[in-house]
Amino acid sequence: MRALSGSMAGGLEKCLSWTGFTLLCLKMVASAKTAPEIPTIDQAYSKISNSITVEWATVPGATSYLLTAKDGDTVIETMVANSPGTVTGLKAATLYQITIRSIGAAGKSQASPPKQAKTVLSAPILEVSSPSPDSILVQWEAVYMAIGFSVSIMRANGLGRIWKENTTNTSLTFTSLDAGTLYTIKAYAWNANGIPGDDSTCNQRTSPRAPANIRVSFDSGTLKASVSWAPTEGAFNYTVMALSDSSELSCSTTFISCTISSLQCGTEYLISVSARNDAGSSRSSSAVTLKTVACAPGRVTIQEDPPGHLSVTWSNVELGDYYVAFVKSDDGLEVHCNTSLTQCNFLSECGFTYFISVFAYNKAGQSPLGDVFNYTTAPCCPSDINPVLVSSDRVEIVWSPVRGAELYETKAVDGYNVVECNDTAPACTLSALECGTKYNITVYSFSVVRGSNTSCTSRFVTTAPCSPEIKSVSKDAFSMINVHWRPTNEDATYTVTAQGEKGLYRCSSTGESCTMGALPCGSLFSVTAVAETQAGQSLPSYSVPLETVPCCPAGLTVTQVTQSVVNVSWTIGTVAQTYVTVLESQTGQSKCQTHQNHCLLGCVACGVNYSVAIKAISATGLTADCAHQSYSSSACCPLGVKLYRLGPNGIRIYWQASRGSANYSTDLYGSKGIFTCAPSAGLSFCDVTEIPCGDVYTVMVSPVSETGRKLTFCPKKIYSGQAGPKHSPTRTGIGSWDPPQTRTYHFMRLSPIVAGATQPPSHSGSSHPHRDNTRPKTGLHQAFSMGGIAGAPGNLQSPTPSSHTRREAELLAGSPSRSVE
């Protein structure tokens, strides 16, 4: 028994040997692992339709409680910390069996004796509306297990009394309410035991009353009516209606006035106003009658009988009380007459234009402006005919306007041929005339009422010489432009013009051709010819297009992209659409044709002198051979890059010299800095010392041009490995050494620079490295990189062939990852 009690966790460390005390010990051990006691439910009740609240006495040792609500096969559990606890997610008006379990560190108790509780009724879903300004209708659907409903209503602001009604129906109407007022409605159902369920609350505003004190102000000039009224309680906006026999107009506003536009003249309207809020619209107010102004009189007729007397008549209009006719002559004099009839008589004068308008009037004001009529008496003849333009096939003449002329008729007579021109303006252009011909030109004034005045005088005008015809435009070997034409006039001087965006160029001759030079490249010209005599200048000939060769591009630049690819770029030449670029040397030729201003040329040999030529070609195929330029390709990137170790913090980089370069630059890129080494001319290796351990480096060896520019497209190689100890290991015997402390080395398997080599080339002639500490430092393993063929392994070797180095070589000859202790 002592052994048993001693092995129980949490029991007594020592028990008495006799039986009674031993049993006591076992009981104490067992009680430490017993679950909490079963709680007892004091009460379970429902205040909300989807939950039941449970109260119970706290159980010692319980850390939480599990509440269970069961309805047939449906079980809902909820974990709570203490009493009271609530089970949610239940159905309304449903009887549930409620149990509870206590949960402690040792486990979960048995379920308590069940207790029944029923959820209350669900809240009715309300639908409210305001059928009139003083009532609100409340409706809802039947609620399960409900036998009655209680509905109350009060102002939303809390003022005033509360109305409460009980009913067994599903609708209720509250009357005698205030119009346009927001009310709060609350409703709930009760069951057969009189227990109320969840309540439902909503707000509803009563509809507004119809606006009163309607006032209407009419604007006869714009045919608009301004309507105003007294504000209505609870109205959000107002709508004004204007109804007539033939139309219906309206306007809406949130203010207490509104303007109705587009009213019709001679119309009687009934104006009414209604208010509206979120509950609906009020009934319309009592209508106010509005009579608009009369419409402008129509069917206006004007007659001159006898000459010097004008008679104006018009039709009668609706709502017109009297009429006023206005007659204004074109010299500014105006007369009028008032009459209740439909006719007025006026005196008139010859050669004037009269403007006539008639208005109708009533109490609302003047009618809108109707059509303005004009009447012209017999016209006068033009006396100052002036030819302002004389060409080969047309004559343009102008004259001063004359009173009463509605139309001018111009005639040009050449023997048996007649050319006519009719226009309302005091100008005329006679076209389709014969070049170099004398015409008799007469201008007649004309009006519809009076016809043409045939007493007008004439004058003679001679047209300009005939236009030449260009036969050809050619270019000789010296870029001179030769223009040939067919002469069509006697004693004429011919002038040829080449016009384009870049200028105007001319040449003249009395013969059949002339020559122009120094036309700019990349330009389009229009070439025309004119003839000039004492009678004037001919019309230009039909134009002949002339295109000069495209301009050569400027700023030709050759950039090395990779060892075998260069990019040739240039500025766009005028008119050039296609470019042909040729890169040529003794070793071969590379050619590219493009629409862009740059071109990539491949298969370029490194360290070779090339000539660069470019041709500019226009869209029509004209070609300009542009100047040549020499270019030397970059030196070749070095091959056979090898890496040797120089002690724990140094390496030597070796490479094979490439063609076309004598200077090289070596760069090591790591997270702890950038290390650059520039060896002396002619050397093919470089030493870099004081390299931080524990990093990964990328090595690139690139040739340096004569200008000092360093190429950036040579291959980069990544070398990785873990650095050795800070102090060289101590040699202790053949085939082993004793390091100052235990280290682990990781190296890549690398190939030797030269087969059988045991040490790198001499250190003499190497330059000192430059360290760049601007790069961020990380805790990466130190690594050495070599730039040989991508993916080719290599060997790291010590700078001296000591036994220590041979031991390292033996280690390096092993697996890529080897531990030395």
FENBELSUL-V202967 format. One record per run of one state. SS is the DSSP state (a for helix, b for strand, c for the rest). FROM is the first residue (numbers start at 1). TO is the last residue. If there is no record, write none. Layout:
<<SS;FROM;TO> <SS;FROM;TO>>
//
This chain:
<<c;1;1> <a;2;7> <c;8;18> <a;19;31> <c;32;40> <b;41;45> <c;46;50> <b;51;56> <c;57;61> <b;62;71> <c;72;73> <b;74;80> <c;81;84> <b;85;88> <c;89;94> <b;95;104> <c;105;106> <b;107;108> <c;109;114> <b;115;118> <c;119;125> <b;126;132> <c;133;134> <b;135;140> <c;141;147> <b;148;155> <c;156;162> <b;163;167> <c;168;170> <b;171;174> <c;175;181> <b;182;190> <c;191;195> <b;196;205> <c;206;214> <b;215;219> <c;220;223> <b;224;228> <c;229;236> <b;237;243> <c;244;247> <b;248;253> <c;254;256> <b;257;260> <c;261;267> <b;268;277> <c;278;279> <b;280;281> <c;282;287> <b;288;291> <c;292;300> <b;301;304> <c;305;308> <b;309;313> <c;314;321> <b;322;329> <c;330;333> <b;334;339> <c;340;342> <b;343;347> <c;348;352> <b;353;362> <c;363;364> <b;365;366> <c;367;372> <b;373;376> <c;377;385> <b;386;390> <c;391;394> <b;395;398> <c;399;406> <b;407;414> <c;415;416> <b;417;423> <c;424;426> <b;427;430> <c;431;437> <b;438;447> <c;448;450> <b;451;452> <c;453;457> <b;458;462> <c;463;468> <b;469;475> <c;476;480> <b;481;486> <c;487;492> <b;493;500> <c;501;502> <b;503;509> <c;510;512> <b;513;516> <c;517;523> <b;524;533> <c;534;535> <b;536;537> <c;538;543> <b;544;547> <c;548;556> <b;557;560> <c;561;565> <b;566;569> <c;570;575> <b;576;585> <c;586;587> <b;588;594> <c;595;597> <b;598;601> <c;602;608> <b;609;618> <c;619;622> <b;623;625> <c;626;628> <b;629;632> <c;633;638> <b;639;645> <c;646;649> <b;650;656> <c;657;663> <b;664;670> <c;671;672> <b;673;677> <c;678;684> <b;685;689> <c;690;696> <b;697;704> <c;705;709> <b;710;710> <c;711;716> <b;717;719> <c;720;729> <b;730;733> <c;734;735> <b;736;738> <c;739;744> <b;745;746> <c;747;750> <b;751;751> <c;752;769> <b;770;772> <c;773;793> <b;794;794> <c;795;802> <a;803;812> <c;813;816> <b;817;818> <c;819;821>>
//
